Amino acid sequence: MPAPIDLFGLAPGRERTDIALPGSPERSAARVAVEDAEGRIWVAERLSPGQRDRRERLGRALAALDRAGLPVAAYLPGPDGRFTADGPGGCWQVSPFVHGDRLPRPDYVDHGPRGTALGAFLADLKDAATGVREFDQVPRFLLEEYVNGLLEAVRPRRPEVHAALTPALPALAPLFDAWAGLPESLCQGDFHPLNVIWRGQEVAAVIDWEFAGLRPALFDAANCLGCVGIEDPRALVGGLAPALLRALRGRDALDPDGFALLPEMVLGLRFAWMSEWLRRGDAEMIDLETRFIRLLANSLDTLGPAWRRIVDQP
């Protein structure tokens, strides 16, 4: 079934199954690259049932960020101004395809310029977010509730995983206690280097906004740092990670309360990644994540001071 890009005012051309799309294919029911009659490439997504309202809200939010100059590959509005449209097979959205360069893994963790670019994007997002009100009425994400729910679900099914993760809980108590009072901002929700389209070491576009919403202001930075650290724990204090933190400091985007609990936030967000590995049944990543969570829980007293020294350097 050809993707109906004509719903969004585009002259149909041909599907480009030869183009590999970046990001997660699980964010929608189906997606494909499509070339229109003028030779431009678009990403057409057929939404899963129940996605329409959130994706419409997300379309409005990304349009506002696009107008503010952020590289976000915003969804295309249809003739009626809406960002979703009914067509063959269901509900559709269309966004521009952004060409990029391959991210070298794991070498990217040593690239300071990438960290500077990521920090600049997060600071720009914080500035632009003041004009985005699409998520004001959406229920807040509560990390303590999420972690406890995951552990309860895991207890009867994977008791060995439950036993391995439970000792990390006391380290999260200060973060859980402070969570509701931390300053919030609009966050991408799944921010890490693989959800960035790169041109060289610069950000061409940030993709996969499915989990966007209001979160503690350093939520995205914490998630990114955790993804860098699981590639190589030593990278948490060298290369990309300190460059990201310095870029945020230089833009006055390091919320002091959140920064004091940043190591705990990195640790807490790894439970969401553990949930993903469990859902996929990825034994290798479950084992790696378990070891990383233990390492983080045992390193909070050294990681926090190390990051403070980094951001205090002139």
N, C-alpha and C positions, 0 to 999 in steps of 0.2 A: 504494500500500500504506500504510494508516494506521500511524503510529508506535505501537508497542505499549507505551504508558506504563503499562498495567495490570501489566506485569512488575514494576513498582516500587511497586505498591500504590495507584496513582492511578486514579480512575474516568475512563474515556475520554470525551473531549469531541469537539473538532474541531481539525483542523490550521489554523494561522493563516499562510497563505502571504502575507498582507498585511504581515507583520512582517519587516523586514529585520534579520538577525542580525549583530551586530558580530563582529570577529575574522576569522580566516582560514578560508574554507570548505575548505581543503585539509588540515585537521587530522584529517578523518575521511572515510569514503566518501560519506556524505550526512548532512544535518542539517536539521531543520525545527522551527519554533515550533509548540507544541501547547497548546491550551487544555483544561484538564480540566473535569469536570462542575461543579466549584465556581467556575469562572471564572479559576483561576490559570494563568499562562503558564509553560511549561517548554520547554527546548531538548532535543530528542531527537536523539541521534547514532547512526548506524549505523557501526560501526567497520570499518576496512579489515582484511584478513587480516593476522595477526601483531601486531595492536595490543592484544589482550586482556590479556596479562600486564602490560605497561607501564601500561595504563589502570587495571587493578585496583590496582597499586601506587600510581598517582597518585591514585586515589580515596581510598585510606587516608591518604595524605599530606595531601590537601586537607581531609579530614574533621578531621584533627588541627589544621590551621591554622584551620579554621572554629571549632572548639571554643576555640581560643586568641583568638578575636575578630577575626581578619583577614577582610577583605571579599574572598572568593575564589570565590563561586558554586559551592560544593562539590557534587560528584555525589551523587545520592540513592542510598542503599543499598536493595537489594531485601529481600524478606521473609527471605532467607537471610543477610542481612548483607553480601553481595557487591555490588560497585559496577558489575558488568557482568552482563548476562543474555542468554541466547539467545532469539531470537524470530524472527518472519517476516523472511527476508532476511539473517539473520546475528546478530551480537552488538551489543547496544545499551547506551547509557548515557543518563541523564537528569540535567539540572541545571536550577536555577531560571533563568528569564529575568529579567535585571535591566534595568529601564528606565534610560535615561540621556540626557544632552544631547549634541548634536553638538559635536565638537572643532573649533574654528575653526583651519583651517590656512591659511597658516603662522603666523598671529598668536599661537598658543598659546606659541610659543617665548619670547615677551616676558612671559609671565605668571608672576611670581614665586610667587604662592600655589600654583600647580600644582606647581612644583618643591618647595615645602615639603611638600605633600601626598605627592608621590612619595617624597621622602626619608624621611618618617615611615613610609610603608608598608614601605620597604626595611629601616628600623631595626626595625620590628615583626616583619618576617619573620626577621631575624637572631636576634631574641630568641626567637621561637616555634620556630625550626628546631632548637633543642637537643632538643626532644621528638619529632622526626621522624627515624626510622631507616630509612625505606623505600628510600633510595638508597645505603646504606652499602656494599653489595656490587656496585653497578653500576660497570662500568669507567669510569674518569675520562676526561673530555674533555681531549685534549691539543692545544692551539692550534697548536704548531709542526707536529705531524703533519698537522693539518687544512690549514694554509696550504700546506705543501709538497705535499700530495696534490692540492689544487686547482690549483696551478701546474703540476704534472706533467700533470694532465688537460687543462689549457688549452693547454699548449705546442703539441701538434700540431694542435689544432682551431681555436684562435684565437691564432696567434702574435703578433698585434699587441697583444692584451690581456696576454699573458705578458710581452712586452717592456715594456709600460707599468707593470706591477705589480712586476716583479723589483727595480727600484731601491729599493723601499721595504723590502726584506727586512733590510738591515743595521740599520735603525732598530729592528727588532723583536728583535734578538739579546739585549739585556739582559732583556727580558720572557721570552723562551724559556728563557734560562738560569735564571731565578728561578721559573718557573711551578710546578714540582713542590714548592717550598718555601713557596709563599704560603699563608697561612691560608685554609681553605675554609669554606663555609657552604652551606646549601640556597639555590639561586637559582631564580628563575622560568624563566630561560633564554632568554626572548625579551621582555625587559622594555622597553617603550617606550610613549609616550603613546597610540598607537593600540590597544594591548592593554589599555587601561584604559577602563572605563565611568565616565563623569564625571557628577556632579551639580553643576552650577555648576563650581567649580574644586576640588572635593573628589572623592576616589576613592570611587566606589560599589562597584566590583568590579574585580579584576584577572583577566583571562581568558587563554586560550590557554597552558596550562601544559605543552604537549606536550614541550618541551625542558628541563623541570625536572630538576635534579640537583645534585650537589655540584660547586661551582666555586670559584675564588678569590673571596673575600668581596665584592670590588667589581665582579664580572662584570656584574651587572645594572645597576649605576650606569654602567659604561662603555658598555654597549650603549645605554642611554637617552641618554647624552650624545652618542654618535655619531649617533643618529637626530635629535636636536635640531640638531646641527651641520650635517648634510647639508641640512636645511631652510634654514639660514642660518648660515654659519661664524661670523659675528659673535656669534651667540647662545650660543656656548660660554663667553663671559665676561660675559653680561648676561641678566637675566630669569630663565627657568626654571632654567638650568644652575647658576649660583652659589647659587640658593635651595636646590636639591637638595643641593649639597655642604655648605652651612651646616647644613641639617637633619640630615645624617648626622654632621657634627662635633658638633652639639649633643647627639646621642644616643650619642656615643662609638662611632660605627659606621664611622669612617674608619680602616681598618687601615693603619698607617703604611707597612708594606712595600708593600702594594698601592697606596696613594696615591702613593708615589714613582714608581710605574710606570703610573699611571692613563692618561696620554696615550698610552703605548705600547699599553695594553690597548684603548683606544678605536680606535686604528689597526688593531690585529690583528683585532678583531671585525668591522671593515668588510669583511674578506675573506669572511666568511660571507654578508654581504649581497651582495657581488659574485657569489658562487656562485648566490644566488637569482635575480639579474637574468640571469645567463647561462642558468640553467635555463629561465627564462621567455622568453628571446630578446628582452629589453627593451632595445633599442639605446639609447634615450634615457637610461635609468637606468645602463646600463653606462658610458656616457660621463660622466655626472655622478659616478658612484662613482669612476671612475678619477681624475678631477680632484680629488675630495675626498680620496682616499687620498694623492695626491701632496702636497696641501696639508698634511695632517696630518703626513706624514713630514718635511716641511720646517719644521714649526712646533713640534716637540716641545720644543725648547729654550726657547721663549717660553710655550707653553701650561702647562707644569708650574709655572714660577714664578708665572704669573698665577693659577692655581688655589690655590697656596700662600698668596698674598696675600689671596685671597678668604676662605679658611677661617680665616686668622689675624686677620681684622678682628673687632673686638669687637662 
